[in-house]
């Protein structure tokens, strides 16, 4: 499989598959393809279906098999970027819910539960994240632009809630309260920040869709009725 990410702020990933190769995506993620693919929808078993439902993802996944060499494309559902994450050599990653677009290879998708209650209640990423392990490539959707960091052991990155997209499973995530009464209620930054501690790679997004929706909602005139 070869791939190309194109489209600027409205991205799509073009995947060129050889005959017999397969790629898996969320239901409705396929945007266009050559007339050389066979689609099969499956749930992957009750346990995995339950996990996806619990995490807010579609119950079913679509597998596209290339009957001949051909191209298939998956477009982002929101202005932003698509990142390709290599899985393998003992490396697993944890990503926020609904970041998954598609994957190629022997990639195992499972539910990852936050160990700390504070992170689940106040972190903006929720109790339930998704873990990707095995061997292959995972394509993730990013809201807005993307910034990547590689954290050393014990190094921390503090961010506003909702901005963390992905981290290596060697990292840990927690939540800390903004210090100072004035800072909490007058600073405009909210009450909590997400803290990720290394070692490992992290991916941050600049425009979480939840915050964008809140801004748009505040700009819509309220009905007087």
Residue pairs with C-beta under 8 A, 6 or more apart in sequence:
1 15
1 16
1 17
1 18
1 21
1 23
1 104
1 105
1 137
2 15
2 16
3 13
3 14
3 15
3 16
3 84
3 104
3 137
3 139
4 13
4 14
5 11
5 12
5 13
5 14
5 81
5 82
5 84
6 12
6 13
6 14
7 75
7 76
9 79
9 80
9 81
10 75
10 76
10 79
11 75
11 76
11 80
11 81
11 82
12 31
12 73
12 74
12 75
12 76
12 82
13 73
13 74
13 82
13 84
13 101
13 102
13 139
14 71
14 72
14 73
15 23
15 71
15 72
15 73
15 74
15 102
15 104
16 69
16 70
16 71
17 23
17 37
17 64
17 66
17 69
17 70
17 71
17 72
18 66
18 69
19 66
19 67
19 68
19 69
20 65
20 66
21 65
21 66
21 104
22 63
22 64
22 65
22 66
22 104
23 63
23 64
23 72
23 102
23 103
23 104
24 61
24 62
24 63
24 64
24 102
24 103
24 104
24 107
25 61
25 62
25 64
25 74
25 101
25 102
25 103
26 57
26 58
26 61
26 62
26 100
26 101
26 102
27 41
27 58
27 60
27 61
27 62
28 58
29 62
29 74
29 75
29 101
29 102
30 39
30 62
30 64
30 72
30 73
30 74
31 73
31 74
31 75
32 72
32 73
33 64
33 70
33 71
33 72
33 73
34 70
34 71
34 72
35 70
36 66
36 67
36 68
36 69
36 70
37 64
37 65
37 66
37 67
37 70
37 72
38 64
38 65
38 67
39 62
39 63
39 64
39 65
40 62
40 63
40 65
41 60
41 61
41 62
41 63
42 60
42 61
42 63
43 49
43 59
43 60
43 61
44 61
48 109
48 110
49 59
49 60
51 110
51 111
52 58
52 59
52 109
52 111
53 59
54 111
54 128
55 97
55 111
55 128
55 129
55 130
56 97
56 98
56 128
57 97
57 98
57 100
57 130
64 72
66 72
74 82
74 101
74 102
74 139
76 82
76 101
76 141
77 141
78 141
78 143
78 209
79 143
79 144
79 207
80 141
80 142
80 143
80 144
80 145
80 146
80 205
80 207
81 141
81 142
81 144
81 145
81 146
82 101
82 139
82 140
82 141
82 142
83 139
83 140
83 142
83 146
83 166
83 203
84 137
84 138
84 139
85 93
85 132
85 137
85 138
85 139
85 140
85 166
86 137
87 93
87 105
87 107
87 132
87 133
87 134
87 135
87 136
87 137
87 138
88 134
88 135
88 136
91 168
92 131
92 132
92 133
92 168
92 169
93 131
93 132
93 138
93 166
93 167
93 168
93 169
94 112
94 129
94 130
94 131
94 132
94 166
94 167
94 168
94 169
94 171
95 129
95 130
95 131
95 132
95 138
95 140
95 165
95 166
96 125
96 126
96 129
96 130
96 164
96 165
96 166
97 125
97 126
97 128
97 129
97 130
98 141
99 130
99 140
99 141
99 142
99 165
99 166
100 109
100 130
100 138
100 139
100 140
100 141
101 139
101 140
101 141
102 138
102 139
103 109
103 132
103 136
103 137
103 138
103 139
104 136
104 137
105 134
105 135
105 136
105 137
106 134
106 135
106 136
107 132
107 133
107 134
107 135
107 136
107 137
107 138
108 132
108 133
108 134
109 130
109 131
109 132
110 130
110 131
110 133
111 128
111 129
111 130
111 131
112 128
112 129
112 130
112 131
113 127
113 128
113 129
114 120
114 123
114 125
114 126
114 127
114 128
114 129
114 173
116 173
116 174
116 175
118 174
118 175
119 125
119 127
119 173
119 174
119 175
119 194
120 126
120 127
121 127
121 175
122 161
122 175
122 191
122 192
123 161
123 173
123 174
123 175
123 192
123 194
124 160
124 161
124 162
124 163
124 164
124 192
124 194
124 208
124 210
125 161
125 162
125 164
125 173
125 194
131 169
132 138
133 169
140 165
140 166
140 203
142 165
142 203
142 205
143 165
143 205
143 206
143 207
143 208
143 209
143 212
144 205
144 206
144 207
144 208
145 205
145 206
145 207
146 165
146 203
146 204
146 205
146 206
147 203
147 204
147 206
148 201
148 202
148 203
148 204
149 157
149 201
149 202
149 204
150 198
150 200
150 201
150 202
151 157
151 171
151 196
151 197
151 198
151 199
151 200
151 201
151 202
152 198
152 199
153 198
153 199
154 197
154 198
154 199
155 197
155 198
155 199
156 195
156 196
156 197
156 198
157 195
157 196
157 202
157 204
158 176
158 193
158 194
158 195
159 193
159 194
159 196
159 204
160 189
160 190
160 193
160 194
161 175
161 190
161 192
161 193
161 194
162 194
162 208
162 210
162 211
163 194
163 204
163 205
163 206
163 208
164 173
164 194
164 196
164 202
164 203
164 204
165 203
165 204
165 205
166 202
166 203
167 173
167 196
167 200
167 201
167 202
167 203
168 199
168 200
168 201
168 202
169 200
170 198
170 199
170 200
171 196
171 197
171 198
171 199
171 200
171 202
172 196
172 197
173 194
173 195
173 196
173 197
174 194
174 195
174 197
175 192
175 193
175 194
175 195
176 192
176 193
176 195
177 184
177 191
177 192
178 184
178 187
178 189
178 190
178 191
178 192
178 193
183 189
184 191
196 202
